[in-house]
Amino acid sequence: MSKSFWATPEEVLKKKKRKKILVYISIMTGTIVLSTVVTVLANGI
């Protein structure tokens, strides 16, 4: 087994933290895009 397959607990925590931040950023971006689309549609009607 090569060492690249298993990570130290610190690395696992870092990855989890990074994943959480990415999820939050994608939710925020999605909300902004959605509100922009709704605004454009509402003004178009």
PQR file of N, CA, C, O and H, with PARSE charges and radii, in Angstrom:
ATOM      1  N   MET A   1       0.848  -1.208   0.000 -0.4000 1.5000
ATOM      2  CA  MET A   1       0.000   0.000   0.000 -0.0000 2.0000
ATOM      3  C   MET A   1       0.875   1.246   0.000  0.5500 1.7000
ATOM      4  O   MET A   1       1.813   1.354   0.790 -0.5500 1.4000
ATOM      5  N   SER A   2       0.570   2.167  -0.871 -0.4000 1.5000
ATOM      6  CA  SER A   2       1.361   3.392  -0.907 -0.0000 2.0000
ATOM      7  C   SER A   2       0.810   4.413   0.082  0.5500 1.7000
ATOM      8  O   SER A   2      -0.367   4.383   0.441 -0.5500 1.4000
ATOM      9  H   SER A   2      -0.192   2.079  -1.512  0.4000 1.0000
ATOM     10  N   LYS A   3       1.668   5.294   0.503 -0.4000 1.5000
ATOM     11  CA  LYS A   3       1.309   6.259   1.544 -0.0000 2.0000
ATOM     12  C   LYS A   3       0.313   7.308   1.048  0.5500 1.7000
ATOM     13  O   LYS A   3      -0.358   7.946   1.859 -0.5500 1.4000
ATOM     14  H   LYS A   3       2.624   5.318   0.211  0.4000 1.0000
ATOM     15  N   SER A   4       0.207   7.496  -0.257 -0.4000 1.5000
ATOM     16  CA  SER A   4      -0.659   8.550  -0.797 -0.0000 2.0000
ATOM     17  C   SER A   4      -2.140   8.256  -0.584  0.5500 1.7000
ATOM     18  O   SER A   4      -2.973   9.153  -0.718 -0.5500 1.4000
ATOM     19  H   SER A   4       0.752   6.978  -0.916  0.4000 1.0000
ATOM     20  N   PHE A   5      -2.477   7.011  -0.254 -0.4000 1.5000
ATOM     21  CA  PHE A   5      -3.883   6.650  -0.108 -0.0000 2.0000
ATOM     22  C   PHE A   5      -4.483   7.074   1.227  0.5500 1.7000
ATOM     23  O   PHE A   5      -5.670   7.392   1.290 -0.5500 1.4000
ATOM     24  H   PHE A   5      -1.801   6.282  -0.145  0.4000 1.0000
ATOM     25  N   TRP A   6      -3.692   7.085   2.290 -0.4000 1.5000
ATOM     26  CA  TRP A   6      -4.243   7.463   3.586 -0.0000 2.0000
ATOM     27  C   TRP A   6      -3.724   8.811   4.047  0.5500 1.7000
ATOM     28  O   TRP A   6      -2.562   9.157   3.835 -0.5500 1.4000
ATOM     29  H   TRP A   6      -2.727   6.826   2.239  0.4000 1.0000
ATOM     30  N   ALA A   7      -4.609   9.564   4.682 -0.4000 1.5000
ATOM     31  CA  ALA A   7      -4.273  10.918   5.110 -0.0000 2.0000
ATOM     32  C   ALA A   7      -4.247  10.984   6.630  0.5500 1.7000
ATOM     33  O   ALA A   7      -4.907  10.198   7.311 -0.5500 1.4000
ATOM     34  H   ALA A   7      -5.553   9.284   4.854  0.4000 1.0000
ATOM     35  N   THR A   8      -3.482  11.924   7.147 -0.4000 1.5000
ATOM     36  CA  THR A   8      -3.452  12.139   8.595 -0.0000 2.0000
ATOM     37  C   THR A   8      -4.759  12.794   9.026  0.5500 1.7000
ATOM     38  O   THR A   8      -5.439  13.404   8.200 -0.5500 1.4000
ATOM     39  H   THR A   8      -2.947  12.562   6.594  0.4000 1.0000
ATOM     40  N   PRO A   9      -5.124  12.681  10.298 -0.5600 1.5000
ATOM     41  CA  PRO A   9      -6.366  13.314  10.786  0.2800 2.0000
ATOM     42  C   PRO A   9      -6.429  14.809  10.478  0.5500 1.7000
ATOM     43  O   PRO A   9      -7.503  15.341  10.197 -0.5500 1.4000
ATOM     44  N   GLU A  10      -5.290  15.481  10.530 -0.4000 1.5000
ATOM     45  CA  GLU A  10      -5.247  16.914  10.224 -0.0000 2.0000
ATOM     46  C   GLU A  10      -5.648  17.172   8.775  0.5500 1.7000
ATOM     47  O   GLU A  10      -6.401  18.102   8.487 -0.5500 1.4000
ATOM     48  H   GLU A  10      -4.418  15.048  10.759  0.4000 1.0000
ATOM     49  N   GLU A  11      -5.139  16.341   7.864 -0.4000 1.5000
ATOM     50  CA  GLU A  11      -5.472  16.504   6.447 -0.0000 2.0000
ATOM     51  C   GLU A  11      -6.953  16.241   6.195  0.5500 1.7000
ATOM     52  O   GLU A  11      -7.592  16.924   5.395 -0.5500 1.4000
ATOM     53  H   GLU A  11      -4.527  15.586   8.098  0.4000 1.0000
ATOM     54  N   VAL A  12      -7.490  15.236   6.894 -0.4000 1.5000
ATOM     55  CA  VAL A  12      -8.911  14.912   6.745 -0.0000 2.0000
ATOM     56  C   VAL A  12      -9.757  16.097   7.204  0.5500 1.7000
ATOM     57  O   VAL A  12     -10.730  16.460   6.542 -0.5500 1.4000
ATOM     58  H   VAL A  12      -6.971  14.680   7.545  0.4000 1.0000
ATOM     59  N   LEU A  13      -9.390  16.703   8.338 -0.4000 1.5000
ATOM     60  CA  LEU A  13     -10.122  17.870   8.853 -0.0000 2.0000
ATOM     61  C   LEU A  13     -10.039  19.038   7.880  0.5500 1.7000
ATOM     62  O   LEU A  13     -11.030  19.728   7.644 -0.5500 1.4000
ATOM     63  H   LEU A  13      -8.600  16.409   8.876  0.4000 1.0000
ATOM     64  N   LYS A  14      -8.855  19.258   7.319 -0.4000 1.5000
ATOM     65  CA  LYS A  14      -8.689  20.347   6.340 -0.0000 2.0000
ATOM     66  C   LYS A  14      -9.591  20.131   5.136  0.5500 1.7000
ATOM     67  O   LYS A  14     -10.226  21.070   4.656 -0.5500 1.4000
ATOM     68  H   LYS A  14      -8.049  18.697   7.511  0.4000 1.0000
ATOM     69  N   LYS A  15      -9.650  18.886   4.641 -0.4000 1.5000
ATOM     70  CA  LYS A  15     -10.483  18.587   3.479 -0.0000 2.0000
ATOM     71  C   LYS A  15     -11.953  18.804   3.794  0.5500 1.7000
ATOM     72  O   LYS A  15     -12.699  19.344   2.978 -0.5500 1.4000
ATOM     73  H   LYS A  15      -9.134  18.123   5.031  0.4000 1.0000
ATOM     74  N   LYS A  16     -12.372  18.373   5.003 -0.4000 1.5000
ATOM     75  CA  LYS A  16     -13.776  18.556   5.395 -0.0000 2.0000
ATOM     76  C   LYS A  16     -14.116  20.038   5.480  0.5500 1.7000
ATOM     77  O   LYS A  16     -15.180  20.465   5.033 -0.5500 1.4000
ATOM     78  H   LYS A  16     -11.766  17.934   5.666  0.4000 1.0000
ATOM     79  N   LYS A  17     -13.198  20.825   6.061 -0.4000 1.5000
ATOM     80  CA  LYS A  17     -13.416  22.269   6.186 -0.0000 2.0000
ATOM     81  C   LYS A  17     -13.531  22.909   4.814  0.5500 1.7000
ATOM     82  O   LYS A  17     -14.406  23.742   4.576 -0.5500 1.4000
ATOM     83  H   LYS A  17     -12.333  20.478   6.424  0.4000 1.0000
ATOM     84  N   ARG A  18     -12.633  22.508   3.905 -0.4000 1.5000
ATOM     85  CA  ARG A  18     -12.629  23.060   2.543 -0.0000 2.0000
ATOM     86  C   ARG A  18     -13.932  22.706   1.837  0.5500 1.7000
ATOM     87  O   ARG A  18     -14.506  23.543   1.139 -0.5500 1.4000
ATOM     88  H   ARG A  18     -11.923  21.831   4.098  0.4000 1.0000
ATOM     89  N   LYS A  19     -14.403  21.476   2.013 -0.4000 1.5000
ATOM     90  CA  LYS A  19     -15.638  21.031   1.376 -0.0000 2.0000
ATOM     91  C   LYS A  19     -16.820  21.853   1.893  0.5500 1.7000
ATOM     92  O   LYS A  19     -17.692  22.253   1.120 -0.5500 1.4000
ATOM     93  H   LYS A  19     -13.937  20.797   2.580  0.4000 1.0000
ATOM     94  N   LYS A  20     -16.842  22.103   3.213 -0.4000 1.5000
ATOM     95  CA  LYS A  20     -17.920  22.882   3.824 -0.0000 2.0000
ATOM     96  C   LYS A  20     -17.944  24.291   3.238  0.5500 1.7000
ATOM     97  O   LYS A  20     -19.009  24.811   2.907 -0.5500 1.4000
ATOM     98  H   LYS A  20     -16.135  21.779   3.840  0.4000 1.0000
ATOM     99  N   ILE A  21     -16.764  24.908   3.110 -0.4000 1.5000
ATOM    100  CA  ILE A  21     -16.666  26.264   2.557 -0.0000 2.0000
ATOM    101  C   ILE A  21     -17.151  26.274   1.108  0.5500 1.7000
ATOM    102  O   ILE A  21     -17.864  27.188   0.694 -0.5500 1.4000
ATOM    103  H   ILE A  21     -15.898  24.485   3.378  0.4000 1.0000
ATOM    104  N   LEU A  22     -16.762  25.257   0.343 -0.4000 1.5000
ATOM    105  CA  LEU A  22     -17.197  25.172  -1.056 -0.0000 2.0000
ATOM    106  C   LEU A  22     -18.704  25.050  -1.164  0.5500 1.7000
ATOM    107  O   LEU A  22     -19.319  25.650  -2.046 -0.5500 1.4000
ATOM    108  H   LEU A  22     -16.183  24.515   0.679  0.4000 1.0000
ATOM    109  N   VAL A  23     -19.307  24.269  -0.261 -0.4000 1.5000
ATOM    110  CA  VAL A  23     -20.766  24.109  -0.264 -0.0000 2.0000
ATOM    111  C   VAL A  23     -21.431  25.451   0.027  0.5500 1.7000
ATOM    112  O   VAL A  23     -22.381  25.836  -0.654 -0.5500 1.4000
ATOM    113  H   VAL A  23     -18.807  23.782   0.455  0.4000 1.0000
ATOM    114  N   TYR A  24     -20.929  26.170   1.045 -0.4000 1.5000
ATOM    115  CA  TYR A  24     -21.496  27.475   1.377 -0.0000 2.0000
ATOM    116  C   TYR A  24     -21.375  28.452   0.212  0.5500 1.7000
ATOM    117  O   TYR A  24     -22.319  29.183  -0.089 -0.5500 1.4000
ATOM    118  H   TYR A  24     -20.157  25.857   1.599  0.4000 1.0000
ATOM    119  N   ILE A  25     -20.213  28.466  -0.444 -0.4000 1.5000
ATOM    120  CA  ILE A  25     -19.996  29.373  -1.577 -0.0000 2.0000
ATOM    121  C   ILE A  25     -20.951  29.031  -2.717  0.5500 1.7000
ATOM    122  O   ILE A  25     -21.520  29.925  -3.343 -0.5500 1.4000
ATOM    123  H   ILE A  25     -19.446  27.872  -0.199  0.4000 1.0000
ATOM    124  N   SER A  26     -21.128  27.734  -2.987 -0.4000 1.5000
ATOM    125  CA  SER A  26     -22.016  27.348  -4.086 -0.0000 2.0000
ATOM    126  C   SER A  26     -23.472  27.690  -3.769  0.5500 1.7000
ATOM    127  O   SER A  26     -24.221  28.073  -4.668 -0.5500 1.4000
ATOM    128  H   SER A  26     -20.666  27.008  -2.479  0.4000 1.0000
ATOM    129  N   ILE A  27     -23.882  27.560  -2.509 -0.4000 1.5000
ATOM    130  CA  ILE A  27     -25.250  27.931  -2.119 -0.0000 2.0000
ATOM    131  C   ILE A  27     -25.445  29.440  -2.292  0.5500 1.7000
ATOM    132  O   ILE A  27     -26.458  29.886  -2.830 -0.5500 1.4000
ATOM    133  H   ILE A  27     -23.273  27.249  -1.779  0.4000 1.0000
ATOM    134  N   MET A  28     -24.463  30.218  -1.830 -0.4000 1.5000
ATOM    135  CA  MET A  28     -24.552  31.679  -1.967 -0.0000 2.0000
ATOM    136  C   MET A  28     -24.606  32.090  -3.434  0.5500 1.7000
ATOM    137  O   MET A  28     -25.417  32.932  -3.819 -0.5500 1.4000
ATOM    138  H   MET A  28     -23.640  29.856  -1.393  0.4000 1.0000
ATOM    139  N   THR A  29     -23.735  31.492  -4.252 -0.4000 1.5000
ATOM    140  CA  THR A  29     -23.704  31.812  -5.680 -0.0000 2.0000
ATOM    141  C   THR A  29     -25.024  31.432  -6.337  0.5500 1.7000
ATOM    142  O   THR A  29     -25.561  32.189  -7.146 -0.5500 1.4000
ATOM    143  H   THR A  29     -23.076  30.808  -3.938  0.4000 1.0000
ATOM    144  N   GLY A  30     -25.544  30.262  -5.990 -0.4000 1.5000
ATOM    145  CA  GLY A  30     -26.815  29.818  -6.530 -0.0000 2.0000
ATOM    146  C   GLY A  30     -27.948  30.760  -6.174  0.5500 1.7000
ATOM    147  O   GLY A  30     -28.804  31.057  -7.008 -0.5500 1.4000
ATOM    148  H   GLY A  30     -25.108  29.648  -5.332  0.4000 1.0000
ATOM    149  N   THR A  31     -27.955  31.234  -4.926 -0.4000 1.5000
ATOM    150  CA  THR A  31     -28.986  32.177  -4.478 -0.0000 2.0000
ATOM    151  C   THR A  31     -28.902  33.482  -5.257  0.5500 1.7000
ATOM    152  O   THR A  31     -29.923  34.029  -5.673 -0.5500 1.4000
ATOM    153  H   THR A  31     -27.260  30.993  -4.248  0.4000 1.0000
ATOM    154  N   ILE A  32     -27.684  33.981  -5.453 -0.4000 1.5000
ATOM    155  CA  ILE A  32     -27.493  35.238  -6.192 -0.0000 2.0000
ATOM    156  C   ILE A  32     -27.981  35.081  -7.635  0.5500 1.7000
ATOM    157  O   ILE A  32     -28.694  35.941  -8.151 -0.5500 1.4000
ATOM    158  H   ILE A  32     -26.855  33.537  -5.115  0.4000 1.0000
ATOM    159  N   VAL A  33     -27.594  33.982  -8.278 -0.4000 1.5000
ATOM    160  CA  VAL A  33     -28.003  33.741  -9.668 -0.0000 2.0000
ATOM    161  C   VAL A  33     -29.521  33.620  -9.761  0.5500 1.7000
ATOM    162  O   VAL A  33     -30.140  34.186 -10.663 -0.5500 1.4000
ATOM    163  H   VAL A  33     -27.015  33.283  -7.859  0.4000 1.0000
ATOM    164  N   LEU A  34     -30.115  32.883  -8.830 -0.4000 1.5000
ATOM    165  CA  LEU A  34     -31.563  32.679  -8.823 -0.0000 2.0000
ATOM    166  C   LEU A  34     -32.300  34.007  -8.650  0.5500 1.7000
ATOM    167  O   LEU A  34     -33.265  34.283  -9.363 -0.5500 1.4000
ATOM    168  H   LEU A  34     -29.612  32.423  -8.098  0.4000 1.0000
ATOM    169  N   SER A  35     -31.846  34.825  -7.704 -0.4000 1.5000
ATOM    170  CA  SER A  35     -32.512  36.118  -7.479 -0.0000 2.0000
ATOM    171  C   SER A  35     -32.352  37.040  -8.682  0.5500 1.7000
ATOM    172  O   SER A  35     -33.257  37.813  -8.997 -0.5500 1.4000
ATOM    173  H   SER A  35     -31.062  34.601  -7.125  0.4000 1.0000
ATOM    174  N   THR A  36     -31.203  36.963  -9.357 -0.4000 1.5000
ATOM    175  CA  THR A  36     -30.989  37.765 -10.567 -0.0000 2.0000
ATOM    176  C   THR A  36     -31.968  37.345 -11.655  0.5500 1.7000
ATOM    177  O   THR A  36     -32.580  38.193 -12.304 -0.5500 1.4000
ATOM    178  H   THR A  36     -30.468  36.336  -9.101  0.4000 1.0000
ATOM    179  N   VAL A  37     -32.114  36.052 -11.854 -0.4000 1.5000
ATOM    180  CA  VAL A  37     -33.035  35.534 -12.871 -0.0000 2.0000
ATOM    181  C   VAL A  37     -34.464  35.958 -12.555  0.5500 1.7000
ATOM    182  O   VAL A  37     -35.193  36.400 -13.443 -0.5500 1.4000
ATOM    183  H   VAL A  37     -31.616  35.363 -11.326  0.4000 1.0000
ATOM    184  N   VAL A  38     -34.867  35.824 -11.287 -0.4000 1.5000
ATOM    185  CA  VAL A  38     -36.233  36.207 -10.871 -0.0000 2.0000
ATOM    186  C   VAL A  38     -36.453  37.689 -11.108  0.5500 1.7000
ATOM    187  O   VAL A  38     -37.512  38.088 -11.594 -0.5500 1.4000
ATOM    188  H   VAL A  38     -34.275  35.465 -10.566  0.4000 1.0000
ATOM    189  N   THR A  39     -35.472  38.507 -10.773 -0.4000 1.5000
ATOM    190  CA  THR A  39     -35.583  39.958 -10.983 -0.0000 2.0000
ATOM    191  C   THR A  39     -35.738  40.288 -12.458  0.5500 1.7000
ATOM    192  O   THR A  39     -36.591  41.096 -12.826 -0.5500 1.4000
ATOM    193  H   THR A  39     -34.612  38.182 -10.379  0.4000 1.0000
ATOM    194  N   VAL A  40     -34.924  39.671 -13.307 -0.4000 1.5000
ATOM    195  CA  VAL A  40     -34.994  39.917 -14.755 -0.0000 2.0000
ATOM    196  C   VAL A  40     -36.367  39.500 -15.284  0.5500 1.7000
ATOM    197  O   VAL A  40     -36.980  40.222 -16.070 -0.5500 1.4000
ATOM    198  H   VAL A  40     -34.232  39.014 -13.008  0.4000 1.0000
ATOM    199  N   LEU A  41     -36.840  38.343 -14.852 -0.4000 1.5000
ATOM    200  CA  LEU A  41     -38.151  37.857 -15.307 -0.0000 2.0000
ATOM    201  C   LEU A  41     -39.275  38.787 -14.823  0.5500 1.7000
ATOM    202  O   LEU A  41     -40.203  39.091 -15.572 -0.5500 1.4000
ATOM    203  H   LEU A  41     -36.342  37.756 -14.214  0.4000 1.0000
ATOM    204  N   ALA A  42     -39.180  39.229 -13.574 -0.4000 1.5000
ATOM    205  CA  ALA A  42     -40.216  40.107 -13.015 -0.0000 2.0000
ATOM    206  C   ALA A  42     -40.238  41.444 -13.744  0.5500 1.7000
ATOM    207  O   ALA A  42     -41.312  42.001 -13.974 -0.5500 1.4000
ATOM    208  H   ALA A  42     -38.426  38.982 -12.965  0.4000 1.0000
ATOM    209  N   ASN A  43     -39.084  41.962 -14.107 -0.4000 1.5000
ATOM    210  CA  ASN A  43     -39.027  43.241 -14.831 -0.0000 2.0000
ATOM    211  C   ASN A  43     -39.472  43.075 -16.282  0.5500 1.7000
ATOM    212  O   ASN A  43     -39.957  44.020 -16.903 -0.5500 1.4000
ATOM    213  H   ASN A  43     -38.212  41.509 -13.920  0.4000 1.0000
ATOM    214  N   GLY A  44     -39.303  41.869 -16.814 -0.4000 1.5000
ATOM    215  CA  GLY A  44     -39.673  41.617 -18.198 -0.0000 2.0000
ATOM    216  C   GLY A  44     -41.182  41.502 -18.401  0.5500 1.7000
ATOM    217  O   GLY A  44     -41.697  41.733 -19.496 -0.5500 1.4000
ATOM    218  H   GLY A  44     -38.908  41.101 -16.309  0.4000 1.0000
ATOM    219  N   ILE A  45     -41.868  41.146 -17.339 -0.4000 1.5000
ATOM    220  CA  ILE A  45     -43.316  40.925 -17.461 -0.0000 2.0000
ATOM    221  C   ILE A  45     -44.065  42.260 -17.434  0.5500 1.7000
ATOM    222  O   ILE A  45     -45.292  42.281 -17.525 -0.5500 1.4000
ATOM    223  H   ILE A  45     -41.450  40.959 -16.450  0.4000 1.0000
TER
END
